[in-house]
Amino acid sequence: MGELIEFDATVYKVQTLIDQGLRVTLDLPESAIVAAAQLMAVKREQLVLHIVCKPEKQVISGNEQGTISARSERKSVRATS
């Protein structure tokens, strides 16, 4: 696995973990299926990624090529007592 994995994405969430590590969750468009498959292979093979991000100003809208659909707000289904 030496090839580049390139895709557009938006940052959905950045979390601090209990061990002070960080977890970044990305939203990818439906057109990024190949990149998602490559990321799954990286996970399976337990490889480490060197990530370089290039921010671009882009409108988040419908399912047009290269755009990310706006995600509706999630609500917990867990009942609290």
PEMO-V483723 format. One record per residue. N is the residue number from 1. RES is the residue in three letters. PHI is phi in whole degrees, -180 to 180 (NA if undefined). Layout:
# PEMO-V483723
N|RES|PHI ; N|RES|PHI
This chain:
# PEMO-V483723
1|MET|NA ; 2|GLY|-121 ; 3|GLU|-79 ; 4|LEU|-73 ; 5|ILE|-111 ; 6|GLU|-122 ; 7|PHE|-162 ; 8|ASP|-91 ; 9|ALA|-158 ; 10|THR|-117 ; 11|VAL|-82 ; 12|TYR|-86 ; 13|LYS|-158 ; 14|VAL|-125 ; 15|GLN|-121 ; 16|THR|-97 ; 17|LEU|-89 ; 18|ILE|-61 ; 19|ASP|-91 ; 20|GLN|72 ; 21|GLY|-75 ; 22|LEU|-122 ; 23|ARG|-128 ; 24|VAL|-112 ; 25|THR|-109 ; 26|LEU|-112 ; 27|ASP|-104 ; 28|LEU|-111 ; 29|PRO|-73 ; 30|GLU|-61 ; 31|SER|-76 ; 32|ALA|-99 ; 33|ILE|-60 ; 34|VAL|-64 ; 35|ALA|-63 ; 36|ALA|-63 ; 37|ALA|-64 ; 38|GLN|-65 ; 39|LEU|-65 ; 40|MET|-63 ; 41|ALA|-65 ; 42|VAL|-60 ; 43|LYS|-63 ; 44|ARG|-58 ; 45|GLU|-86 ; 46|GLN|54 ; 47|LEU|-87 ; 48|VAL|-103 ; 49|LEU|-102 ; 50|HIS|-103 ; 51|ILE|-102 ; 52|VAL|-126 ; 53|CYS|-109 ; 54|LYS|-122 ; 55|PRO|-64 ; 56|GLU|-133 ; 57|LYS|-80 ; 58|GLN|-146 ; 59|VAL|-76 ; 60|ILE|-90 ; 61|SER|-147 ; 62|GLY|-53 ; 63|ASN|-96 ; 64|GLU|-69 ; 65|GLN|-56 ; 66|GLY|85 ; 67|THR|-120 ; 68|ILE|-107 ; 69|SER|-70 ; 70|ALA|-66 ; 71|ARG|-97 ; 72|SER|-72 ; 73|GLU|-66 ; 74|ARG|-88 ; 75|LYS|-124 ; 76|SER|-67 ; 77|VAL|-101 ; 78|ARG|-74 ; 79|ALA|-83 ; 80|THR|-108 ; 81|SER|-106
